[in-house]
Amino acid sequence: MTASVQDRIIAIIAEQAVLDPEQVLPESTLEDLGIDSLGLVESIFAIEEAFDISVPFNANDPAQSEFDISSVAAIVRAVEGLIAEQKG
């Protein structure tokens, strides 16, 4: 994982969860961090804005989305993939 991408995503998630970034671990789930569905959507919007990408996420049916939100590390990997696709 690229540190800068990971650090930016952790900062976004920490802000949504009202936590210090040090409390957001790669293995943490959004549920572990107390982020509800609204916080998830706000996090996705913030990630899209921060990285100038479009996240394939269906807020009405998150389980059907192609974007893996199972953990912070999964989100970082997914964002890195989207950034690579955009550059490609």
Secondary structure by P-SEA (a helix, b strand, c coil): ccaaaaaaaaaaaaaaacccccccccccccccccccaaaaaaaaaaaaaacccccccccccccccccccccaaaaaaaaaaaaaaaac
